[in-house]
């Protein structure tokens, strides 16, 4: 099954929806956040490849999520805070 479709289905389940922080507002940020929530961790390249997104638009989303404390960045790897 297409991974984007799987993420979409996961995003629309009540238990997953409750895990979404209110600070994650844009559709792209939600998609990126849920991807990391489901995978545990991912690099920019992995996120862009899996979700078929361009780096130029995904990097600012990741930076914003890190600035808000919603993601951690270690080297090139993004993950949820502990």
N, C-alpha and C positions, 0 to 999 in steps of 0.2 A: 504494500500500500504506500502511496506517496506520503513522504514524511510531513509535508506541509498539511496534508489532509488530517493526518494523525494528530498533529499539534492543534489544528483547528477543533477537532473533536474534543481533545483534552481541555482546551480552553473553555469549552462550553459545558463542562461537567460542573455541577454545583461545588464539589469539594475543591476543585482546582481554582474556580473563580474566587472562592473565599481566600485563597493564598495570594492573590494578586494585590500588592500594595497599592494604595490609593494614589501614590505619586507616579505610578506608571500609567500615563494617560494616552499617548499616541498609539495607534494600531501597530506600527512597526515596533515600538518599544515593548508592547505587550507580547508580540510574536517572539522577539528576541529574548525577553525575560522568561517566557514559557519554555523556549528551547533550552535555555540553561537550567531551568527548574527540572525539566525532564531528563536532560543529559548529565546534570551534575556539574559539568565544566565544559568549556569549549574555547577555541581560539577564534579570532576574527575570521580567518580563512574557513574554518569548519562551519561557522554560523552562516557565512555568505554562501558557501557551497550547498549546504543542506536546505536553506530557506530560499535559495535563488535570489539573493539580494546583492547589491553592489556595495563594495567596501566604502566608497565615498559617502554613501548615505547611512551605512550601518555603524561606522566608527563613531560619528557624533552621538548616536543613540547609546552606544556602549559607554562612551565618556560621560554622558549625562547620568546614566544609571550608576556609574561608579561615583560620580560627584555627590549624588543623593544618598550614597551609602547602601544602595540596593544590590550592588554587585561588588565583588572584589576583583582586583587584577593583580596577578602574580606572573611576572614575565609577560608572556603573550597569552596566558590562560585567564579566562574570566570564569568566576564561580559565584555562587550565593554566599553571603556572609555566614559565618558559623553561628 
